[in-house]
Amino acid sequence: MIELDLFADRFQGAHILVHIDNQNARSWVNNQTSPVPSTMLLICELVHLSIMHNVRVKAAYIEIVLNVQADFLSHLQVRKFKQYQGPGKYVEESHNLRVSTSIWPGLEDVL
């Protein structure tokens, strides 16, 4: 949500599809409600930002096995992200390891 607030001018009028590997979270985002009070605070903030910036946010479920690299990054496990080559496949750590970042422009600056 920080990104939505920071880059609101770029997202103005956009439809944003977020891929989530958690069925409950997907439902909460799409229905804009949650039975969990702390999560409901986040949902309210998301709805508020969406209204303020004219942005539509929807969530789609993605299977966990297809979301492994994103999970590594979200948990700041950069080494595992670099080594991951697909389900059950990892490369040995190397100082010269090249990571394909074509689907995340600018990611090589972070890694």
C-alpha positions as CSV (number, residue, x, y, z in Angstrom):
1,M,0.0,0.0,0.0
2,I,3.0,2.3,0.5
3,E,3.6,2.0,-3.2
4,L,0.1,2.9,-4.1
5,D,0.3,6.0,-2.0
6,L,3.8,7.0,-3.2
7,F,3.1,6.4,-6.9
8,A,-0.5,7.5,-6.9
9,D,0.0,9.8,-9.8
10,R,1.2,6.9,-12.0
11,F,-1.7,4.7,-11.0
12,Q,-4.5,7.3,-11.4
13,G,-7.5,5.5,-13.0
14,A,-5.6,2.2,-13.2
15,H,-6.9,-1.3,-12.6
16,I,-4.3,-3.2,-10.6
17,L,-4.3,-7.0,-10.4
18,V,-2.3,-8.3,-7.4
19,H,-1.3,-12.0,-7.5
20,I,-1.6,-13.6,-4.0
21,D,-0.8,-17.1,-2.9
22,N,-3.2,-17.0,0.0
23,Q,-6.9,-17.6,-0.7
24,N,-8.1,-15.8,2.4
25,A,-6.1,-12.6,1.5
26,R,-7.4,-12.8,-2.1
27,S,-10.9,-12.9,-0.7
28,W,-10.3,-10.1,1.7
29,V,-8.9,-7.8,-1.0
30,N,-11.7,-8.6,-3.5
31,N,-14.5,-8.3,-1.0
32,Q,-13.0,-5.4,0.9
33,T,-13.7,-7.0,4.2
34,S,-12.0,-9.3,6.7
35,P,-13.1,-10.9,10.0
36,V,-9.6,-10.2,11.4
37,P,-9.6,-6.7,13.0
38,S,-5.9,-6.0,12.2
39,T,-6.4,-7.1,8.6
40,M,-9.5,-5.0,8.4
41,L,-7.5,-1.9,9.2
42,L,-5.2,-2.6,6.2
43,I,-8.3,-3.3,4.0
44,C,-9.8,0.1,5.1
45,E,-6.5,1.8,4.2
46,L,-6.5,0.1,0.8
47,V,-10.1,1.1,0.1
48,H,-9.3,4.7,1.2
49,L,-6.3,4.9,-1.1
50,S,-8.2,3.4,-4.0
51,I,-11.0,5.9,-3.6
52,M,-8.6,8.9,-3.2
53,H,-6.6,8.0,-6.3
54,N,-9.3,6.5,-8.5
55,V,-7.6,3.1,-8.6
56,R,-9.3,-0.3,-8.7
57,V,-7.4,-3.1,-6.9
58,K,-8.3,-6.8,-7.4
59,A,-6.5,-9.9,-6.3
60,A,-6.0,-13.2,-8.2
61,Y,-4.9,-16.4,-6.6
62,I,-1.5,-17.8,-7.7
63,E,-0.4,-21.3,-6.7
64,I,2.4,-21.3,-4.1
65,V,4.7,-23.3,-6.3
66,L,4.5,-20.6,-8.9
67,N,5.2,-17.9,-6.3
68,V,8.5,-19.2,-4.8
69,Q,10.8,-16.4,-6.0
70,A,8.4,-13.7,-4.9
71,D,8.2,-15.3,-1.5
72,F,12.0,-15.3,-1.3
73,L,12.1,-11.6,-2.0
74,S,9.3,-10.7,0.3
75,H,11.1,-12.5,3.1
76,L,14.4,-10.8,2.1
77,Q,16.0,-14.2,1.2
78,V,18.0,-12.8,-1.7
79,R,20.5,-15.7,-1.7
80,K,17.7,-18.2,-2.2
81,F,16.1,-16.0,-4.8
82,K,19.4,-16.0,-6.8
83,Q,19.9,-19.7,-6.4
84,Y,16.4,-20.8,-7.3
85,Q,16.0,-22.4,-10.8
86,G,12.6,-23.9,-10.5
87,P,10.8,-26.5,-8.3
88,G,13.5,-28.4,-6.4
89,K,16.3,-26.9,-8.5
90,Y,18.9,-24.6,-7.0
91,V,22.3,-23.5,-8.3
92,E,25.4,-23.4,-6.2
93,E,26.2,-20.0,-4.8
94,S,28.5,-18.0,-7.0
95,H,29.8,-14.5,-6.8
96,N,29.3,-14.2,-10.6
97,L,25.8,-15.5,-10.7
98,R,23.6,-13.8,-13.2
99,V,20.0,-13.5,-12.4
100,S,17.3,-13.0,-15.0
101,T,15.5,-9.8,-14.0
102,S,13.6,-9.2,-17.2
103,I,10.2,-9.5,-15.5
104,W,11.3,-7.1,-12.7
105,P,12.9,-4.1,-14.4
106,G,15.5,-2.4,-12.2
107,L,15.8,-5.4,-9.9
108,E,19.5,-5.9,-10.7
109,D,20.1,-2.5,-9.0
110,V,18.7,-4.0,-5.8
111,L,20.4,-7.4,-6.0
